Amino acid sequence: MDQCKAAEDILEQFGQDKALGYLIGEKFVTALRFAGSYPDLAKEIPEFAAQIRSIFEPHELTAWFDSVRRLGPLGHTASDKEYQAFSAAGAISADPVSGAEEILALDRARDLLTGGL
């Protein structure tokens, strides 16, 4: 749960969008994607979700989910122009299976963190 502490530091230094992008868009969604293959990780998901909910208000979580456009490290650190440059250079996978897995994990993350709000 070091990620939650890091997110609090990011929140303080860089703001809510960067902190949510890091914590949910990078760390939590990745944990959800791999939880099916790693039982120990799956056991940590409820506590991870509870810690996220203790840092952010429900309306903040809902607003982030309503506005998120990209996931992963570049999702919250790169500008649109930088992201497009990375994509054009082939540095970002355009694999449809991975994309679908991210969408499903993001949907699950929303359910776990907002209860469908």
N, C-alpha and C positions, 0 to 999 in steps of 0.2 A: 504494500500500500504506500510505498515511497512515492508513487505517482501522484497521490493526493496531496502530499506535502509539496511536491514540485509544482503542482497546479496552483496551490495557494501562493507560492512564491511568484509564479508567472502572473497570477491575478493581481498581485500587489505591484509588480513591476511593469506589466504590459497590458493589463486590462482583461476584462471578462471574456471577450471573444477569443483571444489567444489562449487563455486558460481552459476554456471549454473545448476549443479545437484540439489542444494537446490531450486533455484528460479523456474526453469522450471520443473525438474524431480520430485520435491516434491510439491511445492506450486501451480504453474500454472496448471499442469495437474490435480491436485486434484480439483482446482476451476472449471476447465472445466467439470470434471466428475459430479460435483454436481450442476452445473449451471442450468440444466434442471429442477431440483426440487426446486430451490430457485431463483425466479425472481429477487430479489435484487442483488444477486450474479451475475447473468447473465448480469445485467446492468453494472457491474463493469469490465467485461472482456475486452472490447475495451481499456479502460484506463490502465488496468493492462498490456495488450500487448504493448501499446505505451510506458509505462514506461520501460518495459524490453528492447524494441528496442532502448530506449535512453541510456541505460547502456552498451549494447553490440553491436558490429558491425555486419552487416549481415553475413560476412564470419565466425565470431566466433559462431554465432547461427547455421549456416549451418553445421559447423564442429562438433559442439556438437550433433546435431541431427543425423549426419552420424555415430557417434561413440557411442552413448548411448546404454548401454546394460541392465541397470536396472533403475527402478524408485523408488520413495519413499525415506524415510529417510536412509535406509540401502544402497540404490543405490549409494549414493555419500559419505557415511561415512565408509562403510565396505569394506575391501579388498575382493578379490575373495574367499580366504580361510575362512574368517570370515562369509561371506555371505553363503557359502556352509554349514558351521557349524550351522548357524541359521536355514537354510532350513532343514537340516538333523534332527534338534531337533524339527521340526514342528512349529517353530516360524514365518514362512513365509507362508502365505496362497498360496495354489496351485490351488485355485478355478478358473476353466476355464472362468467363466462368468466375474469375476473381471479382469482376464488377458485380455480378449477381450475388456472390457471397457477401460483399460489402453492403449491398442494399439490404439483404436479409438480416445481417448483423446490426445494421443501423436501425432497422425496424424493431428488432428485438431490444436494442438499447433504449429506444424511445419508450417501449412498453415497460421495461424494467425501471426506468428513471422517472417517467411521468405518469405511469398508470393509465395511459391512453388519454391524458388531458388534451 
